[in-house]
Amino acid sequence: MARHNRDARGEDQRGRLYDISYQPDWLKQIKVTRDLESGRQSTKTLFRNQTRAEQAPGSRVRTRVSSPEQKLDFAIELDDPQGVVTRVIIEAAVPGASPSAARLVLSIDDRNARRARRPRR
């Protein structure tokens, strides 16, 4: 049986705060990517789970991210009985933000993500 969710906080490139609810045995990190005025992108680790996995995470993955200041609040819940999901990408539009500041991408990574092996030739 999976353990209860934990709560944490993070801060993005612009100093905006985020509240995070996560499964300690599944989540490795959450990164946020924003578009800059120059047209480039900036990526920052919003949260990194420093605890060790104590058991298998279970078949259901739950993560919630909210930022009251930006009027963002979403949760993901997915069934993953085989443990094959290694990353979830969420693209969001910040309500009321200018077009250059509205888009952000959150990458939610599994603690046990494995690099794909290249086939031998």
N, C-alpha and C positions, 0 to 999 in steps of 0.2 A: 504494500500500500504506500502510495506517495505521501510525502510530508506536506504539511500545510504551507501555504504561500508565505513569503517573507516580504517586508516592506523596505524600500530604500528610496533615496533621492539622488538626482543627478542634475547637472547644469550644462547647457549647451554653449555654443560659441558666442552667443549674444547675452549670456548670463541669465537666460530664462530657466526657471526651475521646473523639474519634472518629478512626479511621484510615480514610483514603480512598485508593482506587486508581482512577484515572480516565484517560480518553483526552484528551490535551492539545488535540487539534484539534476535539473535540466539546463537552466540558463547559465551561459558563460558570460555573455556581454550584450550590451545594446549600444549601437552606434547611431549617431544622427548626422545626416548630410544635408547641408543647406547650399542654395545657390547664392553666390556673392554678386554684388553690384557690377563687378568687372566681367561677369559671365563665367567665372571659374566656380569651383565647388570647394567647400570646406567640410571635412569630416572630423568628428570628435567622438571619443568614447564617452557615452552618457553615463554608463554604469558597467562595472566589471565585478563579477561575483568572485570574491576572494575565498569563499568556503569550499571545502572538499565535498564531493558527492559521497554521501553515506550509503545510498542504496539506489536501486533502479528507479528512474523517475516516474514510472507508471505509464499507462497508455494514453492518458489525457494530459495535454500540455495547456497551461493557462498562464497568460501574462497580461497585465494591465498597465497602461501608461497614461498619465494625465498631466496636463499643464494648465491649471486654472487661469493663469495670466494670459495664455494664448487661446483659451476656450477649446482645448483639445482634451478629449477623454474617450479612450477606446480600449477594448479588451479583445484578445484573441483566445479562442479555445479550439483545439483541434484534437481529434482522435488519431493516435499514432501507435497502434498496437505492436507494430514491428520495429519501432524505434528508428525509422528511416529519415525523419525530418531533421535536417541539420541547420537550416536557416529559414527565417520568415522575413520577407521584405514588405514593409508597409509604406506606401506613399500617401501623404496627407496634404491637405490644403488648409492653412491656418485661416480661420474665419476673420474677415475684415482686414487682413494684412495686404500690403502693397503687392503687386504681382511678382516683384523681384524677391520679396521676403515670404511669400505665401507657401511655396512648395518646400516640403521637407520629407526626407526619406529615413525611415528607421529600419535598421538591420538588427534582428534579434537572433543571436547565435546560440546553438546548442553547445553545452559543455563538452560533449563527446564527439563533436564534428571531426570527421576524418578527411584528410586530403585524398582526393581521387587519385588512384594509382594509374600511371600510364601503362598501356599494354606493352608487353615486351615484343620486340621485333626479332 
